[in-house]
């Protein structure tokens, strides 16, 4: 069994998104088939709790809409006029104590960015810089949410169908390892749209924070290691070989052909 959140749009309480923890049968494995089995299991468990329909937003989604809405695929227009993915915009806007923002990330894919050592050896993450606006690290998910909302507003053919769903999931998102989540951002978009606040929210940093200020928004007085690494959804820092695997790599000998 595993537990993952589904994100439910809400406008009746002092929050925009309700995070419902759902327990379900997990299907281990990295193949698309196994991931989709886990997604289906999660959605069945959500249905049993009265939450349906749920849209999986990730590259593993069985719904093409969910795949297009993955932060690796969903694009926005940067203030410089270039079209880039939400993921590239997010990573390329990071400002570290010893470097950044690395604007060349804007032209790279998520996999290419993942391999770039600057993302891991440039010191502490201290802010985000997007065009002329500088964003602090807190509220924790604010900058990522804002980027994702801008992309949705700029792609109405993809964002309008979101209004027919009751909740959203991202099978790779683990709240113990990260904070930003595309499924939460999608739920936030639905709530803001229903409140006729979406256009105001995406105008600027100040407008966005002003709209959300009366509501409970994810604010923390601590920035954990998870925020520093910012392992959002499908994006993760390359894993080091386990000690057992590393031992095998160092002890395995190579037999040369005899001359």
Order of alpha helices (4+ residues) and beta strands (2+ residues): beta-beta-alpha-beta-alpha-beta-beta-alpha-beta-alpha-alpha-beta-beta-alpha-alpha-beta-alpha-alpha-alpha-alpha-alpha
